[in-house]
Amino acid sequence: MYQCSGQGFADALYRPPIWIPNGPQPTPSPEQLAQQAYNQLRLPSPQIHASPAETQLVNLPTWLWMDRSQWRPQTATASVPGVSVTATATPQSVTWSMGDGSTITCQGAGSPFPAGGDPKAASPDCGHTYRQTSQGQPNNTYPVAATVHWTVAWSGAGQDGTFPDLTTTSNATFAVAESQALNNAPR
């Protein structure tokens, strides 16, 4: 026969929990803050501009450009006391899908058509010349897409790194017509 007595017998070995105060919250790593900053980036949608502004013409150069105020690095910062990390997205190029099967990649925002410029002059940095009208296409227009490619880097807390590239895209439609001159002067 066994006899049980002493501490723990009467209370079935129950011991109330002992609460230990929490220590300081762990500080996120620079990589974790960088991911937060990356997730906070808000990149502008491209503003599509073309000249001629209304209807494009077959065999006449079309100038293409983006709004220059948007063609600049975009940043976002994530912070905790004592540590900040900034993610920076920088536009690198814009790829234009012209709707006629052509794709053009421009290394910058493109140049606006100058007031009083020669309409036969090609853009110095971003343009396209249509060879066929958009007649017969849906709504008699070509669907055009401009996709800006952004590189993304981060730095802070004495470290740096990169993220996968991002893209932003806008769409427009271009009507392309053909203009022919007829000479009815007698010979």
Secondary structure, 3 states (H helix, E strand, C coil): CCCCCCCCCCCCCCCCCCCCCCCCCCCCCHHHHHHHHHHHCCCCCCCEEEECCCCEECCCEEEEEECHHHCCCEEEEEEECCEEEEEEEEEEEEEEECCCCCEEEECCCCCCCCCCCCCCCCCCCCEEECCCCCCCCHHHCEEEEEEEEEEEEEEECCEEEEEEEEEEEEEEEECEECCCCCCCCCC
